[in-house]
Every structure is written in structure tokens, then in C-alpha cells.
Amino acid sequence: MSDNIDQFRMWERFYGKNLAKILVPNCPECTSREKKKIEAKYEADFAEEERSRDALFKLFDEIDIPMKMDEKNRRHFICKRCGLYATREEISDIKFKLNQRERTRDDKHDDYLEWWSKSKKKKQRIRGIYSMVKKKEDDIPDWVTDEIQNAKFNKPEEMVKTGYILEIYESDNKIDTQLYEPVEDGRHIVTMDLSKKIKIGDLEKGVVYEFTFDQHKAPLSKKVSEFLEKEKEIDMNAIYQFELKSLELLDVGSSESADEDLDE
């Protein structure tokens, strides 16, 4: 058993399982996948009338996939299973994003952001349906939807930041990235479109890259921003899109370390 697991058991013995999990965080990505497996099995084993959220959450509480502290850089942890390499703060950000994905699609904030992030062509196709349906549901005025649909992007600004890949979406040719330094609107987790010269099959999760990308920004009027903030509780004064132009692998050691741990 590794030193990291020994430490976890020691903390669990003295402080209890919950505090031990705080001291040695579970891998958020592996935990999320494990939750899906548990939920699928739970639904298969029990009829709908026999299920309860409390029982399911108790099963979730039993998930135990502790990460290992990097001996060379003790601010970072690495997962033996998937190779995720992150600080405690970054792990918290990843957990938040994964939890956001699991939330119901009735969430207005998530639906609205997903809508305006669609391509202009898709927006035009759904514009009529959106005006009839979403306007009734969310009471969004035409002048708001019109401005967002027809938002004009400024000249792109090239940016260079380091971070790693959280998720790869081959069908959409996109990736989710965790950046060590935030972009203009304060986000560390950013979805990027991939340029044609980047081969998605060559990308790896859990290793550190230097990303070179274009930031496209379309400012919104003060009137629209104030409406979104007051009526929809959305703090948004501009629409951002990001296109990855190139990337350079910086931290080969993190993936090699993960492979060595798996072989132990």
C-alpha cells in the first residue's frame, strides 16, 4: 500500500472519513464516472417506487478514490487511475464543473448560456422556436434575444496560457481546459474550439500544455447586461468564444508519473 493510502487511513482513524477525504481529495473525474455506474446499477436493481435519493447518496458517500500527493510539489495531487494532476483549488473547480453538468436541464442559467454559445447558423435555425417557447418560459424580450443572436465580435486577441485538458469532445471538435491563469471574464475553465491543424487524437488529459488561442469577444449593451443580471441573475456583459490555434506539451513527467503509479 502506498504512503499516500497509509496517510489516508491514519487520518481516517483519528479524524473520521469525511475529514480524511478533505485532507486527501478524491479524484473528481473518476468519482463522477463511478457515480454514474452506481446510479445505473441502483436503477437496475430497484423498482422506481423503491428508490430514494438518500439511499443513492449513501452509496455515493462510499466512493473512495484518493489521489496521491506529488512528493516533488506537495501543492499538487495526481490520480493513479486517470492521470489527473491538479492542486486542491483546481480539483475544487473541476468538481464544480462536473456538478454543473449533472444538474437538471431545467436550470435556466445553463440553458441560456448553452443557447447563445451555439453557432450562428444553429441560432438562426432555432430562432423561431426559441422566440415562441423560451419567451413563454423565461419571459425574455425580443430585444434581448435579437442583440445576443446578432452580437458582433471584435477582432480576436491572441492569448498564451498554461493549463491542462479536462475533457475532449471528438464529435464537436472541442476541448474543456483548466487554465492556471484566468481569462478576461475571470474563468479558469474554458471550452475551446480546435483549429483544423490540431489533431484531436493526439491530445492528452492530465498533462500540462501551453495553449495559444484566440479570444473572441462580443460586448453586450448596458441595457441587456442589466436585464440579465436583474431578471435572470446572470452576470454577463459580453459573449466570449475561444479558438485553440496551437499547443505545446510542457509537463511530460506528470503522465509518466501516473503510468509508474499504475504499475506499482
N, C-alpha and C positions, 0 to 999 in steps of 0.2 A: 504494500500500500504506500502511496506517495506521501511525502512530508505534508503536502497540502491537505490531503484527506485526513491525516493524523491530527493536524491542527483543527480541522473542522470538527472532528469527533470530540476533541478536547473542549472546544468552545461550547459544543452542544451539551456536553456533560455538565459544565459549570453554569452556563447561561441559558440553556434551553434551545430548542431547534430554531425558533424564529429569529433569535438574536444571532445564532450561528450563521444563518443564511444571510444576514446583513453583513457580517464580517467577511464571509466568503460567498460572494454572489453566485447565484445560479446563472448559467448561460441563458440569456433571454431568447435567442433564436431556437436553441434546442428545446427549451421549456415550452415555447409556443407550439412547436411541432408535436411535442409529447402531449400537450393539452388536446390537440386535435385528435390524436389517436385514442386518448382516454375517452373523449366525448363520443367518438364514433362507436367505441365498444360499449359504452354505457347505454347509448340509444339502441344498440342491437340487443343488449341483454335485458332491458327493461321496457315494458309497455309504457306508452306515453302517460297514462294515468298513474303509473307507479314512480315516475321520475320526480326529482326535486332538485332545485338549484343548490340547496345546502349540501345535499349528498354529493353532487358533482364537484362542488368547490372543495369538499373534504378530500376527494380523490386528487384534485389539483394540488392540494397542500402537501401531498406525499411525494410530489416530484422532487427529485434530489439529483441535480446535475451541477455540482460545484465546479467553478473554474479554478485554474491554478495560477497562483501569483508568479509573475515573472521575476526570477531571482536577480536579474541584471537591472531591472527597472520596476521597483516594487509598487509603482503607481498603476501598473498595467496588469491585467489578468488575461489568461489565454484559455480557450476551451479545447479540451482534448478531442472532442467529437468533431466539431466543425471548423476549428482553427480561428474562431473569432478572437481578435486581440484588441482590447479596449481598456480605458480607465473606468473607474467606478461611475464617474459622471456620464461618460459615453454609454455605458451599459444602461444607465437610467434613461437616457434619451432613446435608446433602441427599444427598451421595454415600453416606453410611452407610445412610440410609433406603432409597435405591434399591437398594443391595446387599442389604439385608434382604429386599426384595420378591423379588429374584432367587433367593434361597436356596430349597432344596428344601422342599416341603410336609411332609417328614418331620421338620422341625425342631420339637421338642416345645414349646419356648418360644413360638414364633409361633403354633402350633396352639392352644395353651391360651389365650393372650391373645385370639385371634380368637373362640374359643368363648364366653368369658364376656362379650365385648363385643356379642354378638348380642342382639336384642331379647328381652324376657321371653317373648313369645309363641313365638318361634322356639326358645328354650331348652326350653320345655315340650314342643314337638313332637319335639325330638331327644333329650330326656332319657333315654328308654328305650334308644335306640340308643347314646347316649354311655355310659350305665352299663355296657352289655354289652361294647362294643367298646373304648372308651378305657380302661376299667378294666383290661382284659386287657393293653392295650398299655403303659399308663403306670402301672398299679397305683395308681390314685387312689382312696382310700377314699370310701365313700358320704357320710360326714360332711363331707368337703371339698367334694364336688360339691353337696351339699344347701345348704351355707352360701352358696356362691357363687351358685347358682341363685336363692336366696331372699334375697339381700342387700338390705337396706333402705337407701335413700338418704336422707341428711339433707336439710334444707331447702336449696335451691340458693343458692349465693353468687354474686352478680354481680361480674364482673371486667372491667376495661378494660385492654387491652394492644395494643401496636402490632406490626406484622409484615406478612407478605405471604402470598399463596396459593401453595402448591406444586402442588397438583393439585385438579381439580374432578371429582366423580363425580355426573353428572347423574341416572343411574338410581337411585342411593341417596340423592340429595339431601344429600350430604355434601361437605366440603372438607378437605384437609390444609393446615394452616397452619404457617408458620415464625414463631415469636414471638421478639422481641428479648429479652424477659424471660421466665424460665421460669414454669410453673405450679407448683402446690404440690408435686408429686412430682418436680420437677426437670427435666421435659421442656421442650424448646423446640419440638419438632414435635408438633402435636396435631391429631387428627381431630375435626371439629365437625359436629354435625347442624345443618341450616339450619331456621330458623323459617319458617312459611308465608308471611310477608310479604316474605321475601327472594327476589328473582327470580334464579335461578341463571344465567340467560343474561346478566345484567348484570355478572357478576363477571369480574375480570381477574387473570391471573397476572403476577407480576413487578413489581407496583406496591405501594406501602406503604399499608396501611389502619390505622385504629384500630378494633379489634374490641371490641364489647361482648357478653359472653356469660355464660351461667350455668354454673357448675361444680357438678356433682352428685357427691357423694362418699358411698360406702357403705363404712364401715370393716369390716375383717375381724378376726376374733378373733386373739388372740396365738397360739393353738394352730394355726390354719390358716396364718397367716403364717410360723410357724416350720417347718411341714411343707413349704410351698412353697419356702422358702429352702434347707432341708437336703436334701430329696428331689428337688426339681426345679430347683434353682438359680435360682429366680425370686424377686427381691426385690420383694415386693408386700404392703403392709399395708392397702390399700384399693382399691376399684374406682372409677374416675373416668369420668364421661361429661360431654361439653361440648355446649351448645346455643347457637349463634350467634343473638343477638337482633337486632343491627343492626351496621352497619359504615359507616365514613366514609373516603373516599379522601383521603389526605394528600399523596401524592407523585405528582402528575400528571407532573412533569418526568422521572421515570425512564422512563416508557413513551414519552414524546415523544422522549427522547434515543435510545431504541432504534430508533424509526422513522427518525430522522435518520441514524443509523449505517447502517441498511439501505439508505438511498438513496444513500450515498456511492459 
